[in-house]
Every structure is written in C-alpha cells, then in structure tokens.
Amino acid sequence: HIVKTKNQNAVMNEKMIMLMCDSPFLIKLHSTYNTEQTLEFLLEAVMGGELRRTYLDRHMHGDERAAKYYTAAVVLALNHLHDRNVIHRDLKTENVLLDSSGLVKLADMGLAKFTLVVTYTIIGTPLYQAPELIKGTGHSRAVDWWALGIFVFELMTGRTPFDAKKRVDIYAKIKQGIQK
C-alpha cells in the first residue's frame, strides 16, 4: 500500500524523526521491521489510551488542574521537537496518549516535518489548523503553538473553538477568528 500510494518518503521521514527524538513525553520507537507486504514500527507500549477518550469517559472537561498538567507535558514534547527543528503539525487530543501511570506521550509523527525554513504543505486536522497553514502562505513551528491553544480550549470546554460540519466552514471560522 505504501508503494502504491507513493508514501515511501513519508514513512521514512516518520521513522527518522522518531529515531532522532528521545523524550519521556514522546512515544518511543524501539525498532522497525519489514516483510514483502508490511512495514512495522515497534513502539513503546502506552496502555492508558488516548487523552480524548480519558476526558470523555471521566467527564474531565473544565478540570483546570488536569488541563495544566496535560498541557505542560505537551509543551515539553513540542519543545523537544522544536529544538530538533521538527514541526509536529498534528497535535490533537487523539494524538496525546497516556501510559499506565498517566504520563503523557505525544504520538503520531506521520505529519511531522524536519525543516529549517518555512514550509507550505497544507496538512493536519482541520479543527486544529492555523490560519497561515490554511491560507498556504507558509508556516513554521508556530502552527504547533496554535494547535496547543485549540488543545487547551478543548480540554476546558469539551469542544474545539471553530467546529463546523463542513471543512470549508471550519476554515472560514478560523480565518474570521483571527481577523477579529
């Protein structure tokens, strides 16, 4: 499938980014394996599940203390990536995992990019995308900090600030929000 969809570079990029990172706040890649039909990543076991599911199951939205804890851990994960010139570009509550002790692990480096310059790829989850990403005017690590703001808003309210049924409406709200 990776070859058919011409995603070899994207998968190699994900692997290289994961190998260059070593933070207790990022999911760890232990090894990779491949066969004729598969490519496999052996990742650290993170048995606590997604932060989004935890918040929903435990009715935690609005818990300021918990939001501060999870946000601080994500900030440390992003700082680690940014120190290595990596932009995550897909921060969302589904990509924040918890280990069995409740420690935070930022996961999914599939959209992450190593870059020393502004980049122009329109990528990521629409509800978390920054205006400059949507407009295609070029973006940097600032898009991760925008997404962190959306992340905090979601932890506190249980929704994202620019929610809409259609992608085009989400984008319009994001652009409008920044202009106001």
Backbone bond lengths (Angstrom), bond angles and torsions (degrees), N, CA, C in turn:
res aa  C-N    CA-C-N  psi(-1)  N-CA   C-N-CA  omega(-1)  CA-C   N-CA-C  phi
1 H - - - 1.451 - - 1.537 110.49 -
2 I 1.325 116.81 -42.08 1.462 120.78 -179.56 1.528 110.26 -61.16
3 V 1.315 116.82 -42.77 1.460 120.94 179.24 1.526 110.51 -68.76
4 K 1.326 116.56 -43.95 1.473 120.33 -179.93 1.522 111.82 -60.04
5 T 1.316 117.09 -38.11 1.469 121.27 -178.89 1.530 112.49 -91.75
6 K 1.327 115.65 4.73 1.478 122.95 177.85 1.527 111.90 56.19
7 N 1.330 116.18 45.17 1.458 122.13 -179.26 1.526 113.27 -106.39
8 Q 1.322 117.59 19.29 1.461 120.24 -178.67 1.533 111.34 -58.53
9 N 1.325 116.97 -44.38 1.465 119.82 -179.50 1.518 111.99 -63.96
10 A 1.327 117.03 -39.13 1.469 121.01 -179.83 1.525 110.73 -64.07
11 V 1.320 116.84 -41.68 1.466 120.48 -179.71 1.526 110.39 -68.88
12 M 1.312 117.46 -41.49 1.464 120.40 177.68 1.527 111.06 -64.95
13 N 1.325 116.20 -37.36 1.458 121.20 176.64 1.526 110.64 -61.62
14 E 1.328 116.71 -45.89 1.464 121.22 178.86 1.530 110.14 -59.83
15 K 1.302 116.51 -45.03 1.465 121.09 179.47 1.528 111.03 -61.28
16 M 1.326 117.46 -47.79 1.468 120.73 -177.21 1.527 111.52 -64.32
17 I 1.316 116.90 -40.38 1.468 119.87 178.44 1.524 110.11 -63.82
18 M 1.317 117.12 -44.07 1.465 120.00 -179.43 1.529 111.10 -64.74
19 L 1.326 117.58 -35.79 1.466 120.70 179.53 1.525 112.30 -70.88
20 M 1.326 117.65 -29.59 1.464 119.80 -177.92 1.533 112.73 -82.85
21 C 1.316 117.27 -6.97 1.463 121.22 -177.80 1.524 110.97 -105.28
22 D 1.315 114.02 141.24 1.459 120.31 176.75 1.524 108.10 -146.47
23 S 1.314 114.76 87.65 1.454 121.04 -178.23 1.523 108.95 -137.74
24 P 1.320 117.48 142.25 1.464 119.02 175.97 1.528 112.29 -66.78
25 F 1.342 117.59 -9.04 1.459 121.71 -178.42 1.532 113.12 -103.42
26 L 1.325 116.42 6.11 1.464 122.01 176.65 1.517 108.93 -122.84
27 I 1.332 116.53 142.64 1.454 119.87 177.54 1.529 108.71 -63.63
28 K 1.303 115.47 137.42 1.464 122.26 -174.62 1.526 110.84 -94.39
29 L 1.324 115.35 133.10 1.458 121.94 172.52 1.520 106.99 -93.95
30 H 1.337 116.49 118.06 1.457 120.85 -179.29 1.518 112.90 -88.16
31 S 1.328 115.75 -40.01 1.460 119.16 -177.11 1.524 109.37 -166.01
32 T 1.316 115.82 167.35 1.461 121.15 173.58 1.524 108.48 -129.52
33 Y 1.303 114.86 152.06 1.464 122.42 179.43 1.518 108.18 -139.20
34 N 1.304 116.11 150.04 1.455 118.05 173.26 1.522 110.64 -144.14
35 T 1.313 113.01 149.92 1.460 121.91 173.88 1.526 105.64 -124.66
36 E 1.307 116.36 -172.64 1.457 119.57 177.78 1.521 112.37 -59.86
37 Q 1.319 117.08 -35.62 1.456 121.36 -173.75 1.527 115.09 -109.31
38 T 1.315 118.30 -11.58 1.466 119.11 -174.60 1.518 112.45 -134.57
39 L 1.313 114.03 156.11 1.450 123.26 169.43 1.517 104.98 -127.41
40 E 1.325 117.04 127.05 1.462 120.49 -173.43 1.523 111.05 -125.69
41 F 1.316 115.19 138.20 1.460 122.21 174.32 1.522 107.39 -108.03
42 L 1.312 117.15 126.74 1.460 121.47 174.12 1.531 106.51 -94.15
43 L 1.325 115.17 106.61 1.460 121.63 -176.53 1.519 110.88 -103.35
44 E 1.294 114.44 159.82 1.458 121.83 172.71 1.530 109.01 -54.97
45 A 1.309 116.82 138.03 1.467 120.83 176.66 1.522 108.86 -73.04
46 V 1.302 115.93 123.89 1.464 121.96 -179.93 1.525 106.29 -125.33
47 M 1.317 114.97 92.82 1.461 121.46 -167.12 1.531 115.25 -87.94
48 G 1.326 118.07 -3.87 1.464 120.04 -178.29 1.516 114.12 -82.60
49 G 1.329 116.96 -13.21 1.456 121.06 177.70 1.511 114.09 86.07
50 E 1.341 114.06 -171.58 1.455 121.33 -178.15 1.530 111.09 -76.80
51 L 1.313 115.49 142.38 1.465 120.41 176.12 1.532 110.65 -60.66
52 R 1.306 117.37 -38.22 1.470 120.94 179.12 1.527 110.69 -56.85
53 R 1.305 117.08 -47.30 1.477 121.74 -179.29 1.524 110.19 -64.57
54 T 1.324 117.05 -41.52 1.467 121.19 178.75 1.525 110.42 -59.94
55 Y 1.321 116.71 -45.95 1.466 120.95 179.21 1.520 111.56 -61.54
56 L 1.324 116.39 -43.55 1.465 119.71 -179.75 1.526 111.65 -66.90
57 D 1.330 116.97 -47.40 1.466 121.02 -176.95 1.522 112.98 -65.58
58 R 1.320 116.50 -34.99 1.471 120.50 -175.53 1.531 113.50 -101.92
59 H 1.325 116.53 6.16 1.474 121.76 178.51 1.533 110.70 51.72
60 M 1.321 115.71 53.34 1.464 121.18 -174.03 1.531 114.53 -94.71
61 H 1.333 118.12 -5.98 1.468 119.24 -178.02 1.524 109.76 -58.02
62 G 1.332 114.65 133.31 1.458 120.37 -178.77 1.514 113.52 94.20
63 D 1.320 118.25 -7.19 1.465 121.73 178.65 1.532 108.32 -77.84
64 E 1.326 114.92 99.72 1.471 120.88 -174.56 1.532 112.65 -60.84
65 R 1.304 116.66 -41.01 1.475 120.92 -178.96 1.535 110.75 -62.63
66 A 1.312 116.39 -46.09 1.471 120.61 179.19 1.525 110.13 -65.18
67 A 1.326 117.26 -43.36 1.467 120.75 179.99 1.527 111.11 -60.34
68 K 1.324 117.08 -40.40 1.475 120.22 177.96 1.522 110.70 -62.97
69 Y 1.317 116.77 -43.79 1.463 121.34 -179.85 1.532 111.33 -60.63
70 Y 1.334 116.22 -51.61 1.463 120.12 -176.95 1.522 111.34 -67.81
71 T 1.315 116.42 -37.45 1.465 120.10 178.66 1.526 110.81 -65.70
72 A 1.317 117.58 -43.28 1.467 120.61 179.05 1.524 111.44 -59.14
73 A 1.320 116.54 -42.14 1.467 120.14 179.22 1.520 110.95 -65.07
74 V 1.324 117.39 -40.56 1.466 120.59 178.49 1.528 110.15 -66.28
75 V 1.321 117.56 -38.78 1.469 120.76 176.37 1.536 109.84 -59.00
76 L 1.316 117.38 -43.80 1.462 120.49 178.34 1.536 111.38 -63.72
77 A 1.312 117.32 -38.51 1.467 121.08 177.02 1.530 110.26 -64.88
78 L 1.323 116.87 -46.40 1.467 120.08 179.75 1.524 111.59 -64.42
79 N 1.327 116.94 -41.06 1.465 119.53 177.03 1.525 111.18 -58.89
80 H 1.314 116.49 -41.76 1.471 121.17 178.54 1.530 110.04 -60.29
81 L 1.322 116.48 -46.10 1.466 120.23 178.53 1.523 111.07 -64.49
82 H 1.324 117.51 -47.33 1.458 121.59 -176.77 1.527 111.52 -64.88
83 D 1.321 117.32 -34.06 1.473 120.04 175.44 1.522 111.75 -61.56
84 R 1.318 116.38 -21.46 1.472 122.80 179.19 1.527 111.50 -104.64
85 N 1.345 115.79 14.31 1.468 122.46 179.45 1.524 112.95 60.76
86 V 1.331 115.55 37.29 1.457 121.70 177.75 1.527 108.66 -113.65
87 I 1.331 115.40 130.62 1.463 121.83 173.42 1.524 106.33 -101.76
88 H 1.328 117.83 129.32 1.475 121.12 -177.89 1.533 111.35 -72.60
89 R 1.314 117.25 -50.94 1.463 126.07 175.11 1.526 116.18 67.25
90 D 1.333 117.97 9.25 1.467 118.12 175.96 1.526 111.32 -148.21
91 L 1.339 115.69 40.01 1.459 119.42 175.52 1.516 109.10 -68.89
92 K 1.318 116.43 129.27 1.455 124.41 174.34 1.519 106.70 -165.24
93 T 1.312 117.08 163.38 1.464 120.18 -175.11 1.525 112.34 -62.12
94 E 1.329 117.73 -25.84 1.467 120.64 178.16 1.527 112.34 -72.06
95 N 1.329 117.25 -22.31 1.468 121.47 -179.31 1.523 113.19 -97.31
96 V 1.313 116.15 6.42 1.459 121.43 173.35 1.526 106.25 -105.95
97 L 1.321 115.30 115.07 1.461 121.16 -177.04 1.517 109.91 -106.80
98 L 1.323 115.48 159.33 1.464 121.73 178.22 1.514 108.62 -119.75
99 D 1.334 115.71 135.77 1.461 117.37 174.18 1.517 108.68 -81.15
100 S 1.300 117.45 -179.06 1.471 120.81 -175.24 1.531 112.75 -64.48
101 S 1.337 117.45 -17.88 1.469 121.41 177.62 1.521 112.67 -95.06
102 G 1.338 117.18 -3.02 1.458 120.80 -178.74 1.512 113.88 92.06
103 L 1.342 117.45 7.60 1.461 120.24 177.77 1.522 110.16 -77.05
104 V 1.310 115.54 145.27 1.453 122.93 -174.16 1.518 111.41 -85.17
105 K 1.344 114.74 138.73 1.467 122.57 175.91 1.521 108.12 -134.71
106 L 1.325 117.79 112.16 1.455 120.94 173.64 1.520 107.79 -74.70
107 A 1.321 116.47 130.83 1.464 121.59 -174.21 1.524 110.85 -125.00
108 D 1.298 114.89 -179.42 1.458 126.52 175.03 1.519 112.24 63.65
109 M 1.313 115.08 84.93 1.464 121.95 178.05 1.529 111.34 -93.28
110 G 1.336 116.68 16.14 1.456 121.06 -176.80 1.512 114.69 -61.99
111 L 1.331 117.92 -26.85 1.461 121.32 179.06 1.525 112.31 -108.67
112 A 1.330 116.68 0.66 1.464 121.25 -178.89 1.529 109.61 -66.11
113 K 1.317 115.01 153.35 1.466 119.53 -178.74 1.515 110.47 -143.14
114 F 1.332 115.10 131.86 1.452 121.57 170.90 1.518 106.27 -84.05
115 T 1.333 116.71 124.20 1.464 119.36 179.65 1.524 110.51 -156.67
116 L 1.312 114.68 144.20 1.460 121.69 175.71 1.526 110.82 -104.11
117 V 1.326 116.05 -4.76 1.460 121.56 -176.85 1.531 109.01 -129.86
118 V 1.317 115.13 175.47 1.457 121.18 174.38 1.522 108.27 -66.06
119 T 1.326 117.00 144.02 1.462 121.99 -179.76 1.522 109.14 -122.42
120 Y 1.327 117.24 159.83 1.462 120.86 -169.54 1.527 114.81 -121.81
121 T 1.308 119.47 0.83 1.456 121.73 -177.66 1.526 110.31 -66.68
122 I 1.321 116.71 129.05 1.475 120.64 175.15 1.521 106.06 -87.98
123 I 1.335 114.74 108.80 1.463 120.12 -170.06 1.524 109.63 -151.02
124 G 1.315 116.73 155.65 1.456 121.31 175.83 1.516 112.41 115.52
125 T 1.302 115.57 -176.15 1.457 122.78 -179.90 1.524 108.61 -86.04
126 P 1.343 118.63 121.75 1.468 121.35 -173.88 1.524 114.82 -49.24
127 L 1.333 118.91 -43.19 1.462 120.90 -176.96 1.530 113.03 -61.93
128 Y 1.317 117.21 -19.68 1.466 121.95 -176.95 1.529 113.05 -109.91
129 Q 1.323 118.19 0.69 1.455 120.50 -174.84 1.525 111.87 -75.18
130 A 1.315 114.92 141.75 1.459 122.01 178.03 1.530 109.95 -81.48
131 P 1.328 117.49 155.65 1.468 120.77 -179.29 1.532 113.77 -55.78
132 E 1.328 117.39 -41.74 1.467 119.58 -178.40 1.525 112.13 -66.12
133 L 1.313 116.25 -28.79 1.459 120.69 176.53 1.527 109.62 -70.13
134 I 1.313 116.56 -44.67 1.470 122.06 -179.84 1.527 110.89 -64.62
135 K 1.321 116.18 -42.62 1.465 120.70 -177.71 1.521 112.54 -73.60
136 G 1.335 117.32 -17.31 1.457 120.36 -179.53 1.515 113.31 72.16
137 T 1.335 116.81 25.10 1.462 121.13 -178.66 1.523 112.33 -87.96
138 G 1.308 116.40 1.89 1.459 121.33 -178.72 1.513 109.93 103.05
139 H 1.329 115.34 140.30 1.461 119.36 -179.31 1.521 110.98 -140.88
140 S 1.317 113.44 161.84 1.462 122.31 -179.40 1.525 107.30 -134.03
141 R 1.308 115.89 -160.79 1.467 120.29 -179.56 1.529 112.99 -61.87
142 A 1.314 117.63 -14.17 1.464 120.95 178.13 1.525 111.63 -57.81
143 V 1.347 117.76 -27.54 1.472 119.26 179.53 1.525 110.95 -64.09
144 D 1.327 117.23 -29.95 1.468 119.94 176.82 1.526 110.77 -68.70
145 W 1.334 117.01 -36.23 1.470 120.07 179.88 1.522 110.26 -72.37
146 W 1.331 117.12 -34.96 1.478 120.11 173.10 1.523 109.02 -59.92
147 A 1.333 115.90 -49.37 1.470 120.66 -178.95 1.525 110.78 -60.61
148 L 1.332 117.41 -33.95 1.460 120.15 177.18 1.529 110.52 -62.92
149 G 1.314 117.23 -38.55 1.468 120.31 176.13 1.521 111.75 -62.10
150 I 1.318 116.26 -41.65 1.472 120.99 176.93 1.529 109.38 -64.20
151 F 1.334 116.10 -42.29 1.468 123.51 178.95 1.536 109.98 -56.82
152 V 1.324 117.45 -49.37 1.466 121.98 -179.66 1.531 110.28 -63.50
153 F 1.323 116.22 -43.75 1.471 120.39 177.94 1.523 110.10 -56.79
154 E 1.334 116.53 -44.45 1.463 120.15 -179.64 1.524 111.68 -65.51
155 L 1.323 117.68 -40.67 1.469 120.19 178.54 1.529 110.94 -61.64
156 M 1.310 116.41 -36.41 1.461 119.86 -175.90 1.535 113.26 -84.19
157 T 1.334 117.58 -29.30 1.467 119.14 -173.23 1.529 114.38 -114.46
158 G 1.325 117.57 -20.96 1.460 120.71 -176.69 1.516 113.74 87.38
159 R 1.309 116.62 6.88 1.473 121.19 177.67 1.522 108.88 -147.62
160 T 1.309 115.83 169.32 1.467 119.90 175.52 1.530 108.30 -97.93
161 P 1.330 118.37 152.83 1.465 120.69 -171.65 1.524 115.34 -71.50
162 F 1.325 118.93 -20.98 1.460 121.26 -174.91 1.523 111.90 -117.24
163 D 1.310 116.96 31.08 1.461 122.19 -175.60 1.528 111.44 -65.09
164 A 1.323 114.56 140.22 1.466 122.52 174.74 1.521 107.39 -160.91
165 K 1.322 116.72 164.46 1.465 120.26 -178.03 1.527 112.55 -75.15
166 K 1.319 117.64 -33.69 1.462 121.83 -177.02 1.526 109.85 -108.53
167 R 1.326 114.08 142.91 1.466 120.15 179.95 1.522 111.65 -57.18
168 V 1.316 117.29 -42.01 1.462 120.97 -178.85 1.535 110.48 -61.12
169 D 1.328 117.67 -35.66 1.467 121.40 178.45 1.530 111.20 -72.17
170 I 1.324 116.59 -35.89 1.473 120.16 175.32 1.526 108.80 -60.40
171 Y 1.331 115.97 -48.62 1.465 120.61 -178.61 1.527 111.48 -61.89
172 A 1.315 117.10 -40.77 1.470 120.55 178.67 1.530 110.52 -62.15
173 K 1.329 116.77 -42.98 1.464 120.49 179.26 1.531 111.30 -64.27
174 I 1.325 117.05 -40.85 1.470 120.40 179.13 1.511 109.80 -61.96
175 K 1.312 117.33 -47.10 1.478 121.29 179.52 1.528 111.18 -63.01
176 Q 1.327 116.62 -42.06 1.456 121.65 179.66 1.530 110.20 -64.98
177 G 1.316 117.17 -42.96 1.459 121.65 -179.46 1.509 112.83 -59.68
178 I 1.285 116.49 -39.21 1.467 120.64 179.55 1.524 110.69 -71.20
179 Q 1.331 117.12 -37.62 1.474 120.16 -179.38 1.517 111.72 -67.47
180 K 1.334 116.97 -31.33 1.470 120.13 179.61 1.507 110.44 -81.53
